[in-house]
Amino acid sequence: MSSTTATAERTRTRIDLDWVRRNGVYVALVALLLFNVVATNNFLSERTLLLQLIQVTPVVIVALGMALVIGTEGIDLSVGAVMALAAAVIPLYIGYGAPLAILAALTAGLLCGALAGSIIGFVGVQPIVATLGIMVAGRGVANLLGGEIKSIREPGFVALGTGEFLGVPYVVLIAIAISLAMWFVARRTIYGRQLVAIGGNPRAALLAGLPVRRVIITTYVVCGLLAAVAGVLMAARSQASDPTKLGLLMELSAITAVVIGGTPLSGGQVRIVGTIAGALLLQLITATLIFHNIPDSTAQMAQAVIVIAAVYVQLGRRKGSS
């Protein structure tokens, strides 16, 4: 074999492997869908499919915010606590009507994101440290405000979690709208391009005159706001606020969805569609295990294995491109 032929073979192999790394989440999602179509009873029923979409909605919404944060080479461990805090705020204002209660909950998420972004952008604290502190404090404040599980029966608020439009639940429609908005923001706006540039090389972005601090703060505000939206939807769906358990381990699910969706932890890229596919894959893995009577703890272990494998694949991708 000539050297030219050998080089061509290596190039083709590298391209094939890179294709698998970039599209593996879609391949896995399709393969798992086909498996369930064949092996799971009533999987294609409308009730089963809608239930899966409803259950994955909070993960999708939170993961989209996490994708933006990771795109800046950051991380946000506080999203689960922000969800709990947003839900804990609702009973305090629900007597004034659902719109005001929801606005107060979203404001709480926005303020948490602004605090995290300011600590990171102005003080220079590492994202993992800053958001870890907010995670602990946020969960504590949620428990102080909520104390215990509180039922929320306000008709307008309950309708948000249980209502439908043309047979599609409101919570799913909200997730679709947010997904489209985040895709547009990441791919078609100046802010999206600045975010990717800052994540790829923060120092170069600063020297180029990009508003690094403003973009970082905005990104964490968006992430906090989306976490609050997810908390509101979960509270509306369950018709209760549970500050102890709501949003628990959501940061793990969100980070896993982002990573297996192809957004590297090293920053500089944001894959919105891949993140959505990653969240759907996680939900389908959990559902498949439940359908076949495998304990939920196994699903959590499967998530850990998946995120480690995804990070390993990303490392291989970086080595291959270097």
PAKETI-94339 format. One line per 8 residues: number of its first residue (from 1); for each residue x, y, z of N, C-alpha, C. Coordinates in steps of 0.1 Angstrom, whole numbers, plus 5000, padded with zeros to 4 digits. Layout:
BEGIN
NUM	X Y Z X Y Z X Y Z; ...
//
This chain:
BEGIN
1	5008 4988 5000 5000 5000 5000 5009 5012 5000; 5006 5022 4991 5014 5034 4990 5011 5043 5002; 5021 5052 5004 5019 5062 5015 5007 5071 5013; 5004 5074 5000 4992 5082 4997 4979 5075 5001; 4979 5062 4997 4967 5054 5000 4965 5052 5016; 4976 5050 5023 4976 5049 5037 4971 5062 5044; 4976 5073 5039 4971 5086 5044 4957 5088 5042; 4952 5084 5030 4938 5086 5027 4929 5077 5036
9	4934 5065 5039 4926 5056 5047 4925 5062 5061; 4937 5067 5066 4937 5073 5080 4928 5085 5080; 4928 5093 5070 4919 5105 5069 4904 5101 5069; 4901 5090 5061 4887 5085 5060 4883 5080 5074; 4892 5073 5081 4888 5067 5094 4886 5078 5104; 4895 5089 5103 4893 5100 5112 4880 5107 5110; 4876 5109 5097 4864 5115 5094 4852 5107 5099; 4853 5094 5097 4842 5085 5102 4840 5086 5117
17	4852 5085 5124 4851 5086 5138 4846 5099 5143; 4850 5110 5136 4845 5123 5140 4830 5124 5137; 4825 5118 5127 4810 5118 5124 4803 5111 5135; 4808 5100 5140 4802 5092 5151 4802 5101 5164; 4813 5108 5166 4814 5116 5178 4804 5127 5178; 4802 5133 5166 4793 5145 5165 4778 5140 5165; 4776 5128 5160 4762 5124 5158 4758 5112 5166; 4767 5108 5175 4764 5096 5183 4751 5096 5191
25	4748 5109 5196 4736 5110 5204 4724 5107 5196; 4724 5111 5183 4712 5109 5175 4711 5094 5171; 4722 5088 5169 4723 5073 5165 4717 5065 5177; 4722 5069 5189 4718 5062 5201 4703 5064 5204; 4698 5076 5201 4684 5079 5204 4675 5071 5194; 4679 5071 5181 4671 5063 5172 4671 5048 5175; 4683 5043 5179 4685 5029 5182 4676 5025 5194; 4676 5034 5204 4668 5031 5216 4653 5032 5213
33	4649 5041 5204 4635 5042 5200 4631 5030 5193; 4639 5025 5184 4636 5013 5176 4635 5001 5186; 4644 5000 5196 4643 4989 5205 4630 4989 5213; 4625 5001 5217 4613 5002 5224 4601 4999 5216; 4601 5003 5203 4590 5000 5194 4589 4985 5193; 4600 4978 5193 4599 4963 5191 4597 4956 5204; 4603 4960 5215 4604 4953 5228 4594 4958 5239; 4589 4970 5237 4581 4976 5248 4566 4976 5244
41	4558 4970 5252 4543 4970 5249 4537 4985 5249; 4529 4988 5239 4522 5001 5239 4531 5013 5239; 4544 5011 5235 4553 5023 5235 4548 5034 5226; 4542 5031 5215 4538 5041 5205 4524 5046 5208; 4519 5043 5219 4506 5048 5223 4507 5063 5226; 4496 5071 5223 4497 5085 5225 4500 5089 5240; 4494 5081 5249 4495 5084 5263 4510 5082 5267; 4516 5071 5262 4530 5069 5266 4540 5079 5261
49	4538 5083 5248 4546 5093 5242 4545 5107 5249; 4532 5111 5251 4530 5124 5258 4536 5124 5272; 4535 5113 5279 4541 5112 5292 4556 5114 5292; 4562 5108 5282 4577 5109 5281 4581 5124 5278; 4573 5130 5270 4576 5144 5267 4573 5153 5279; 4563 5150 5286 4560 5158 5298 4571 5157 5308; 4576 5144 5310 4586 5142 5320 4600 5148 5317; 4603 5148 5304 4616 5154 5299 4616 5169 5298
57	4604 5175 5299 4603 5190 5297 4613 5197 5307; 4612 5195 5320 4621 5203 5329 4636 5201 5326; 4640 5189 5322 4654 5186 5319 4658 5194 5306; 4649 5194 5296 4652 5201 5284 4654 5216 5287; 4645 5222 5294 4646 5236 5297 4658 5240 5305; 4661 5232 5316 4673 5235 5324 4686 5232 5316; 4686 5222 5308 4698 5218 5300 4701 5229 5289; 4691 5235 5284 4693 5246 5274 4701 5258 5281
65	4697 5261 5293 4704 5272 5300 4718 5267 5303; 4720 5254 5307 4733 5249 5311 4742 5249 5298; 4736 5246 5287 4744 5246 5274 4751 5259 5272; 4743 5270 5274 4749 5283 5272 4760 5286 5282; 4758 5282 5295 4768 5284 5305 4781 5276 5302; 4779 5263 5298 4791 5255 5294 4798 5260 5282; 4790 5267 5273 4796 5273 5261 4806 5284 5265; 4804 5290 5277 4814 5300 5281 4825 5294 5289
73	4826 5281 5289 4836 5273 5297 4832 5275 5312; 4819 5276 5315 4815 5276 5329 4807 5264 5333; 4801 5264 5344 4792 5254 5349 4783 5260 5359; 4771 5254 5361 4761 5259 5370 4755 5248 5378; 4760 5246 5391 4755 5236 5399 4743 5240 5407; 4738 5252 5406 4727 5257 5414 4714 5255 5408; 4713 5250 5396 4700 5250 5389 4689 5242 5396; 4692 5231 5403 4682 5223 5410 4677 5231 5422
81	4686 5238 5429 4682 5246 5441 4674 5258 5436; 4677 5264 5425 4670 5275 5419 4655 5271 5416; 4654 5259 5411 4641 5253 5408 4633 5252 5421; 4639 5247 5431 4632 5245 5444 4629 5259 5450; 4638 5269 5449 4635 5282 5454 4623 5289 5447; 4623 5287 5433 4612 5293 5426 4599 5287 5430; 4599 5274 5432 4586 5267 5436 4582 5271 5450; 4592 5274 5459 4589 5278 5472 4583 5292 5473
89	4587 5300 5464 4582 5314 5463 4567 5314 5460; 4562 5305 5451 4549 5305 5446 4538 5306 5457; 4538 5297 5467 4528 5297 5477 4527 5311 5484; 4538 5318 5485 4538 5331 5492 4530 5342 5485; 4528 5340 5471 4522 5350 5463 4509 5345 5456; 4507 5332 5457 4496 5326 5449 4482 5332 5453; 4481 5338 5465 4469 5344 5469 4466 5357 5461; 4476 5363 5455 4474 5374 5446 4471 5371 5432
97	4470 5358 5429 4468 5354 5415 4480 5347 5409; 4478 5338 5400 4489 5330 5394 4499 5338 5387; 4495 5349 5379 4505 5357 5372 4516 5363 5381; 4511 5369 5392 4520 5375 5401 4529 5365 5408; 4524 5353 5412 4531 5343 5418 4542 5337 5409; 4539 5336 5396 4548 5331 5386 4559 5341 5384; 4555 5354 5383 4565 5365 5381 4575 5365 5393; 4570 5363 5405 4579 5363 5416 4588 5352 5416
105	4584 5340 5412 4592 5328 5411 4603 5330 5400; 4599 5336 5389 4609 5338 5378 4619 5349 5382; 4615 5359 5390 4624 5369 5395 4634 5363 5404; 4630 5353 5413 4639 5347 5422 4650 5340 5414; 4646 5333 5403 4656 5326 5394 4665 5336 5388; 4660 5347 5383 4668 5357 5376 4678 5363 5386; 4674 5366 5398 4683 5371 5408 4694 5362 5412; 4691 5349 5413 4701 5339 5415 4712 5338 5404
113	4707 5339 5392 4716 5339 5380 4724 5351 5380; 4718 5363 5383 4726 5375 5383 4737 5375 5394; 4733 5369 5406 4743 5368 5417 4755 5359 5412; 4752 5348 5407 4762 5338 5402 4771 5345 5392; 4765 5351 5382 4772 5358 5371 4781 5369 5376; 4776 5377 5386 4784 5388 5391 4796 5383 5399; 4794 5372 5407 4805 5367 5415 4816 5362 5405; 4812 5355 5394 4821 5350 5385 4828 5361 5377
121	4819 5370 5371 4824 5380 5362 4832 5391 5369; 4828 5396 5381 4834 5407 5387 4844 5403 5398; 4841 5393 5405 4850 5389 5416 4861 5379 5411; 4857 5371 5401 4867 5362 5395 4867 5348 5402; 4856 5345 5409 4855 5332 5415 4852 5322 5405; 4858 5310 5406 4855 5299 5397 4841 5296 5396; 4835 5293 5384 4821 5290 5383 4816 5279 5392; 4824 5268 5393 4820 5257 5401 4819 5260 5416
129	4828 5269 5421 4827 5273 5435 4816 5283 5437; 4814 5293 5428 4803 5302 5430 4790 5296 5430; 4787 5287 5420 4774 5281 5419 4772 5270 5429; 4783 5264 5434 4781 5255 5445 4776 5262 5458; 4782 5274 5460 4777 5282 5472 4762 5286 5470; 4758 5290 5458 4744 5293 5456 4735 5281 5457; 4740 5270 5453 4733 5257 5454 4729 5254 5468; 4739 5255 5477 4737 5253 5491 4728 5263 5497
137	4731 5276 5495 4723 5287 5500 4709 5287 5495; 4707 5284 5482 4694 5285 5475 4685 5274 5481; 4690 5262 5483 4682 5251 5488 4679 5254 5503; 4688 5260 5510 4685 5264 5524 4674 5275 5525; 4674 5285 5516 4664 5295 5516 4651 5289 5511; 4651 5280 5502 4639 5274 5497 4632 5266 5509; 4640 5260 5517 4634 5252 5529 4629 5262 5539; 4636 5273 5541 4631 5283 5551 4618 5289 5546
145	4617 5292 5533 4604 5298 5528 4593 5288 5527; 4596 5276 5522 4586 5265 5520 4584 5257 5532; 4595 5253 5539 4594 5245 5551 4590 5230 5548; 4578 5228 5542 4573 5215 5539 4565 5215 5527; 4560 5204 5522 4553 5203 5510 4540 5212 5512; 4537 5221 5502 4525 5229 5503 4517 5227 5490; 4505 5224 5492 4496 5222 5480 4493 5236 5474; 4492 5236 5460 4489 5248 5453 4477 5244 5444
153	4465 5250 5447 4453 5246 5440 4447 5258 5432; 4454 5269 5431 4448 5280 5423 4445 5276 5409; 4433 5277 5404 4429 5272 5391 4438 5276 5379; 4442 5289 5379 4450 5293 5368 4464 5287 5368; 4469 5285 5380 4482 5279 5381 4482 5264 5378; 4471 5257 5383 4469 5243 5380 4468 5241 5365; 4461 5250 5358 4458 5249 5344 4471 5249 5336; 4481 5256 5341 4494 5257 5334 4501 5243 5334
161	4499 5235 5344 4505 5222 5345 4497 5211 5338; 4484 5213 5338 4475 5202 5333 4468 5205 5320; 4468 5218 5316 4461 5222 5304 4467 5217 5291; 4460 5217 5280 4464 5213 5267 4459 5223 5256; 4466 5223 5245 4462 5230 5233 4463 5221 5221; 4452 5218 5215 4452 5209 5204 4458 5195 5208; 4455 5191 5220 4460 5178 5225 4474 5178 5230; 4481 5189 5229 4495 5190 5233 4496 5198 5247
169	4502 5192 5257 4502 5199 5270 4509 5212 5269; 4505 5221 5277 4511 5235 5278 4526 5234 5281; 4529 5225 5290 4543 5224 5294 4552 5220 5283; 4547 5211 5274 4555 5207 5262 4556 5219 5252; 4545 5226 5250 4545 5237 5241 4555 5248 5246; 4555 5250 5259 4565 5260 5265 4579 5255 5262; 4582 5242 5264 4595 5237 5261 4599 5239 5247; 4590 5237 5238 4593 5238 5223 4596 5253 5220
177	4588 5262 5226 4590 5276 5223 4604 5281 5229; 4607 5276 5241 4620 5280 5247 4632 5274 5238; 4630 5262 5233 4640 5255 5225 4643 5263 5212; 4632 5267 5206 4634 5276 5194 4640 5289 5197; 4636 5295 5208 4642 5308 5212 4657 5306 5215; 4661 5296 5222 4675 5294 5225 4683 5290 5213; 4677 5283 5203 4685 5280 5191 4687 5293 5183; 4677 5302 5183 4679 5315 5176 4689 5323 5183
185	4689 5324 5196 4699 5332 5204 4713 5327 5202; 4715 5313 5202 4728 5308 5201 4734 5309 5187; 4725 5308 5177 4730 5307 5163 4728 5320 5155; 4720 5329 5159 4716 5340 5150 4718 5354 5156; 4723 5354 5168 4725 5367 5175 4739 5371 5178; 4742 5384 5179 4755 5388 5183 4759 5382 5196; 4750 5382 5206 4753 5376 5219 4757 5362 5218; 4751 5354 5209 4755 5340 5207 4769 5339 5202
193	4772 5347 5192 4786 5347 5187 4796 5351 5197; 4793 5361 5205 4802 5366 5216 4804 5355 5226; 4793 5348 5230 4794 5337 5240 4804 5327 5235; 4802 5322 5223 4811 5312 5218 4826 5317 5217; 4828 5329 5213 4841 5335 5213 4847 5335 5227; 4840 5339 5236 4845 5340 5250 4848 5326 5256; 4840 5317 5253 4842 5303 5257 4854 5297 5251; 4857 5300 5238 4868 5295 5231 4881 5300 5236
201	4882 5313 5239 4894 5320 5244 4890 5333 5251; 4888 5332 5264 4883 5344 5272 4893 5356 5271; 4906 5353 5272 4916 5364 5271 4916 5371 5258; 4916 5363 5247 4916 5369 5234 4903 5377 5232; 4892 5372 5237 4879 5379 5236 4880 5392 5243; 4886 5392 5255 4888 5405 5263 4896 5414 5255; 4908 5410 5250 4917 5418 5242 4910 5424 5230; 4901 5416 5224 4894 5420 5212 4883 5431 5215
209	4881 5433 5228 4871 5443 5231 4857 5438 5234; 4855 5425 5234 4842 5419 5237 4837 5422 5251; 4825 5424 5254 4820 5426 5267 4819 5413 5275; 4830 5408 5280 4831 5395 5286 4822 5394 5298; 4824 5404 5307 4816 5403 5320 4801 5404 5317; 4797 5413 5308 4783 5414 5305 4777 5401 5299; 4784 5395 5290 4780 5382 5284 4779 5371 5295; 4789 5370 5303 4789 5360 5314 4777 5362 5323
217	4775 5374 5328 4764 5377 5337 4750 5374 5330; 4749 5378 5317 4737 5375 5310 4734 5360 5309; 4745 5353 5306 4744 5338 5304 4739 5332 5317; 4744 5336 5328 4740 5330 5341 4726 5334 5345; 4722 5346 5341 4708 5351 5343 4699 5343 5335; 4702 5340 5323 4693 5332 5314 4692 5318 5320; 4703 5312 5325 4703 5299 5330 4695 5298 5343; 4696 5309 5352 4688 5309 5364 4673 5311 5361
225	4670 5319 5350 4656 5321 5346 4650 5309 5341; 4657 5301 5333 4652 5289 5327 4650 5278 5338; 4659 5278 5348 4658 5269 5359 4645 5272 5367; 4642 5285 5369 4630 5289 5376 4617 5285 5368; 4618 5287 5354 4607 5282 5346 4604 5267 5348; 4615 5260 5348 4613 5245 5350 4607 5242 5364; 4612 5250 5374 4606 5248 5388 4591 5251 5388; 4587 5262 5381 4573 5266 5381 4565 5255 5374
233	4570 5250 5363 4562 5240 5355 4561 5227 5363; 4572 5223 5371 4571 5211 5379 4561 5213 5390; 4561 5225 5396 4552 5228 5407 4537 5228 5402; 4535 5233 5390 4522 5234 5384 4517 5220 5381; 4526 5211 5376 4523 5198 5372 4519 5189 5384; 4527 5191 5395 4524 5183 5407 4514 5190 5416; 4511 5203 5413 4502 5211 5422 4507 5212 5436; 4520 5213 5437 4526 5214 5451 4540 5219 5450
241	4544 5225 5461 4558 5230 5462 4565 5221 5472; 4576 5215 5468 4584 5206 5477 4598 5211 5477; 4602 5220 5485 4616 5226 5485 4627 5216 5488; 4623 5205 5494 4633 5195 5498 4637 5186 5486; 4628 5182 5478 4630 5173 5467 4629 5178 5453; 4622 5189 5451 4621 5195 5438 4634 5199 5432; 4637 5194 5420 4650 5198 5414 4662 5191 5419; 4660 5181 5427 4671 5174 5433 4679 5166 5422
249	4692 5168 5421 4701 5162 5411 4698 5166 5397; 4690 5177 5395 4687 5182 5382 4700 5187 5375; 4710 5192 5383 4722 5197 5377 4729 5185 5370; 4729 5173 5376 4735 5161 5370 4728 5158 5356; 4715 5158 5356 4708 5155 5344 4711 5165 5333; 4711 5178 5337 4713 5189 5327 4727 5188 5321; 4737 5186 5330 4751 5186 5325 4753 5174 5316; 4747 5162 5320 4748 5150 5312 4742 5152 5298
257	4730 5158 5298 4723 5161 5285 4732 5170 5276; 4738 5180 5282 4746 5189 5274 4758 5182 5268; 4765 5174 5277 4777 5168 5273 4775 5157 5262; 4765 5149 5265 4763 5138 5255 4757 5144 5242; 4752 5156 5243 4747 5163 5231 4757 5169 5223; 4770 5169 5227 4781 5173 5219 4787 5187 5223; 4782 5194 5233 4788 5206 5237 4800 5203 5246; 4812 5207 5243 4824 5203 5251 4825 5211 5264
265	4829 5205 5274 4831 5212 5287 4842 5223 5286; 4850 5222 5276 4861 5232 5274 4855 5245 5269; 4842 5246 5265 4836 5258 5260 4839 5260 5246; 4834 5271 5241 4836 5275 5227 4826 5270 5217; 4817 5261 5221 4806 5256 5213 4793 5255 5221; 4782 5256 5214 4769 5254 5220 4761 5246 5210; 4757 5234 5214 4748 5226 5205 4735 5225 5211; 4725 5233 5206 4712 5233 5211 4704 5221 5208
273	4704 5217 5195 4697 5205 5191 4703 5192 5197; 4716 5192 5198 4722 5181 5205 4719 5180 5219; 4717 5191 5226 4713 5191 5240 4699 5186 5242; 4690 5190 5233 4677 5184 5233 4677 5169 5231; 4684 5165 5221 4685 5151 5219 4691 5143 5231; 4701 5149 5237 4707 5143 5249 4697 5142 5260; 4689 5152 5262 4678 5151 5273 4668 5140 5269; 4664 5139 5257 4655 5129 5252 4661 5115 5254
281	4674 5114 5251 4680 5101 5253 4681 5097 5268; 4684 5106 5276 4684 5103 5291 4670 5098 5295; 4660 5106 5291 4646 5102 5295 4642 5088 5290; 4646 5086 5277 4643 5073 5271 4650 5061 5278; 4663 5064 5282 4670 5053 5290 4663 5050 5303; 4659 5061 5310 4652 5059 5323 4639 5051 5321; 4631 5056 5311 4619 5050 5308 4620 5035 5304; 4630 5032 5295 4632 5019 5291 4635 5009 5303
289	4643 5014 5312 4647 5006 5324 4634 5004 5332; 4626 5014 5333 4614 5012 5341 4604 5003 5334; 4603 5004 5321 4594 4996 5313 4597 4981 5315; 4610 4978 5317 4614 4965 5318 4618 4961 5333; 4612 4968 5342 4613 4965 5356 4627 4965 5362; 4635 4974 5357 4649 4976 5363 4649 4988 5372; 4655 4987 5384 4654 4997 5394 4659 5011 5389; 4653 5022 5395 4657 5035 5391 4671 5038 5395
297	4677 5032 5405 4691 5034 5408 4700 5030 5397; 4696 5020 5389 4703 5016 5378 4704 5026 5367; 4693 5034 5366 4692 5045 5356 4702 5056 5360; 4704 5058 5373 4713 5068 5378 4727 5064 5375; 4730 5051 5377 4744 5046 5374 4746 5047 5359; 4736 5044 5351 4737 5045 5336 4740 5059 5332; 4734 5069 5339 4737 5083 5336 4752 5086 5338; 4757 5081 5349 4771 5083 5353 4780 5078 5342
305	4777 5065 5338 4785 5059 5328 4785 5067 5315; 4773 5072 5311 4771 5079 5299 4779 5092 5298; 4779 5099 5310 4786 5112 5310 4801 5110 5309; 4806 5099 5316 4820 5096 5315 4824 5093 5301; 4816 5084 5295 4819 5080 5281 4818 5092 5271; 4809 5101 5274 4808 5113 5265 4820 5122 5266; 4825 5124 5279 4837 5132 5281 4849 5126 5274; 4850 5112 5275 4861 5105 5269 4861 5107 5254
313	4849 5106 5248 4847 5108 5234 4852 5122 5230; 4848 5132 5238 4852 5146 5235 4867 5148 5236; 4873 5141 5245 4888 5142 5246 4894 5136 5234; 4889 5125 5229 4894 5119 5217 4892 5128 5205; 4881 5135 5205 4878 5144 5194 4888 5156 5194; 4891 5161 5206 4901 5172 5207 4915 5167 5202; 4919 5155 5206 4932 5150 5202 4932 5148 5187; 4921 5143 5182 4921 5141 5168 4922 5154 5159
321	4917 5165 5165 4917 5177 5158 4929 5185 5160; 4937 5181 5170 4950 5188 5173 4961 5184 5164
//
